[in-house]
Amino acid sequence: MSLKKILSASLFSALAFSSTSEANEKFRVCADPLNPPYSSKKLDGYENKIAALFAQQLNQEIEYYWFPQRIGFVRNTLKAKLDNSEQYKCDVIMGVPAGFDFTATTNPYYHSTYVLLIAKGRGWDNITIPEQLRSLTLAKQESLKIAMFDRGPGTAWLQQNGLLEQGVPYQTMTGDSDNNTAMMIAKELQAKNIDMVILWGPMAGYVISQQPDGYKVLPMKSSLNITFDYSMAMGVRYGDNARKTQLNKLIKDNQAAIKNILTEYHLPLLDIPSPKKEND
């Protein structure tokens, strides 16, 4: 056999092995088992749907490593290895802020904003912009029941507008194994313990999904002092450049499908700003 034929045969074998390895590789996702509308073990979150879309296009099986979304999530999932193994527990977090410090991030795949979510039929239907809340009469202010979290831009906005005393305090992380923040707020609104809340867009989308015609949705506008809108990306380990490139291509090729999925979950979507150079 000639040297040319030997090299050609070797190259064909290498390509065949590479193709088989890629096909057999799993799409391994780090996710919270109970975190609607993002993810759940029922696979009914929008991150589950997007992960399924990507895995299908890569001809890969999805494998989840479940861990509650709380402090230490990245350390215990993306950066942790399986016992007695050099294999990491999972390879991608489907939703992190663009430019997140604890992971390398892909290009953004959506951009959303906090909204003022107001329950209809409780005396607040005349509110058309959030700024109206700061000019209420004293009697009307005293009847205001607006959720206030231990941190976040919503609380900063309430403070800036002199409405802290009207805030009903809640924790950002519930510590409840049966309810995440979105689920808790949906129940509190339905129980009339609060009438409104400044909530991150995806979580507001979940609340709306529980009672589609029950809420007025007013987008919060960012200012020099408070940022309400953010781009969201996917997180991978630093140095995992091949996976980051692969995900960036999938995001680019599936923008319409991703938008359709997010729209089904009632996410308030804004135009995605141009990707930063480090995410190209």
N, C-alpha and C positions, 0 to 999 in steps of 0.2 A: 504493500500500500504506500502511495506517495505521501511525502510530508504534508502536502496541501490537504489530502484527504483525511489524514490523521488529525490535523489541526481543526478541520471542518467538523469531524465527528466529535472531537473533544468539546468544541464550542457548542454544538447542538446538544450534547449531553448536559453541559453546564446550564444552558438556557432552560432545558426541560426540567432539571432539578430545581432551578430558581423559581420557575413557574409553579411547580408542584408545591414547593415550600410556601410560596405566597398564598396559594389556594388553601393549604392546610392550616395556615396561621389563623389564630382567632382574633376577632375584634374585641379586645378586653377593656371593659368600661368600669371606672370607679364611680359608684353612685350610692345615693341615700335610698334605703328601702321604703321610706315613707315620707316623700317630700313633694306632694302635688303643688303646682302642676308640672314640676320638673321631671321627677322620676318616682317610680315605686316598683315593688316586686311584682305587681300586676302588669307592669310594662305599659301603663296607660298614660305616662307623662310625655310631654313633647320632646324631652331629651331622649327618652326611650325610642320614640318614633324616628327621630333623626338618626340615632345610632343604628336602628334597624335598616334604614334607607342606605346608609353608608356600607354596612356589612353586606347587604345584598349586592351592591355594586362591586364590592371587592371579592365577592364569592367567598365570604368568610362567615364562620359561625360566631354569634355573639356570646361572650362570657362576661358575667357581672361579678364584681367583688363589691359586696354591700357593706356600707359603714355609715353611721349617722353623720349628717352634714353639721359639723360643729368644730370647735377649736381642735386642731390636730388632724383634721380630715386628710390633708395632703400627705402629711408625715405617715399616717397609718394606712394609706392606700397607694397612691402613685409612687411614693418614695420607699415603700416597704417591700421586702422580699418574703416569699413564702417560706415557711419553716424548712430548714435543711435543704435549701435550694438557692440558686442564683437567679431564679426567675422572679420578676416583680409581680406583685399581686394584680396589677392592672396597668393599662398603658395610656388611657385618655380620660380626662374629666370633661364632660360634654358642655359644661357651662362655668366659665370663670370670667371676671372682668378683663377686658383687653389690657395688656400690660401688667397683669397680675404678677406680684413679686415672687410668689412661691413656686411658680411653674413658668416654663416657656409657653408662649401663647400663639395661637394661630391668628390669621386675619379675622376680624369680627364677622359674625354671621347674622347678627341683628343688633339693633340699637333701640332701646326703649326708654321710658321715662316714668318717674313717679307720677301718680295721679291723685287728685282729691276725689274720693269715692263717697258719694252721699246717698243714703237710703231715701227713696222717694216716699212721699206721703206723710212726712213727719214734721212738716212746717219749714222745710229748707229748700223747697222746689224753686224758689225765686233766686237762689244763688246761681249765678252764671259764670263768675270768675272767683278763684280762691280769695282774691284780695277783698272781696265784699265782707268776709268774716271779721276783718279788723275794724269795720265801721258800723258794726251792729249796735243797736241800742243796748244799754246796760242790762235791761231785763232779758233781752234776747240772748245776750252773751252768757248770762247766768244759766240759761237753759241748754247751752251748747254742750254736747258730749262727743268729743273727738278723741280718738285713740292717739296715744303718745307713747312712742317706744323709747327704750333706755338710751338709744343712740340713733343717729341717722339724720338726713337732711330735713325730714318732716318736723322733728323736734326743734331743730335750729330755726326753721321757718316760723313755728309757733312762738318761739322765744322772741324772734325778731319782730313779730307782729303783736306782741303783748297778749298772747293767748295761752300761756303756759298754765294758768290757773284753771282753764277750761279743759285741759288735757286729762284723759283717763289713762293711767300708766299701764304699760304692758312690757314684757321682756322680749327682746329680739329673738332669743332662743328659748323656746317654751320649756324644755326639759321634760316634755310630755311625750311618752312613747306612742301615744295614740293620735296625737294631733301636732302638725307643724304650725307655723305662724299663720299661713293662709287659711288653714282649716279652722284655727282658733278664732281668727277675726271674722270669718264667715258666720260662725256660730254666735259670736258676740253681737254682730249686727242684727242677725235674725232674732236674737233674744231681746233686742232693743236696749242693751247695756251701753251701746254707743250708737250714734247716728251717722257718723262719718269717720273717715280715716285717710291719712296721706300714706299711700302704700306703693311699693315698687310694682311696676307695670305687670310682670308675670303673675305675681301674687294677687293683684287686683283682678286679673283675668280669671283666676280660679274662683274668686268670690263672685264675680259676675256670672260665671258658668253655673253656679248653684241657684241663681235667681236672675235669669237673663234680662228681665224687664224691671228689675227692682232697684236699679241704681242709676244715678247721674254720674258721669265720668268727666272730670275736668283736669286736663293735663297741667302739671306744675311746670313753670318756666324757670330755667336756670338763670342765675344772675352772677354778678362778680363775686358775691359772697357765698352763694349756695349753688351747688350743682345737683340737678335732679335727673339728668339724662346721661346714660352710660352705654357704651358698646360692650357686647358680650362675645367672647371667643371660646375656644376649646383649649384645655391645658394639657401639655405633655412634659415629660422630664427634660430638664436642660441637657442639651447634647443629643437629644433624639431628633435630629434634624430631618432624617428621612421620613419619619412619621408626620412631623410638622408639615413638610412639603406635600405629602400625600393628602393630609386633611385639608390643606389650603386649596388643593385642586378640587377635592370633593365639594368644598364649600362654594367655590367659584362655579363649578358645573351644575350645582343643584340649588342655586339661589331661589328660583321660582318655586320649587318643591318645598324648600325650607320655609319660605314665606307663607305658603298655603297651610303648612302644618301649624305655624305660629298663629295665623289668623283664626284657625279652628279653636284655639285656646284663648281667644279674646285678648291677645297681647296688644297693647297700644304700641305701634311701631313707628319709628322715625327713620328718615334716610340714614344709611350708614355713612359716616364720614370716611374720607379717603384713608386707606390703611397707612400706618406709619411705616417708615422705611425698614425698621427692624423686624417688621412682620411680613415683609414681602417674600 
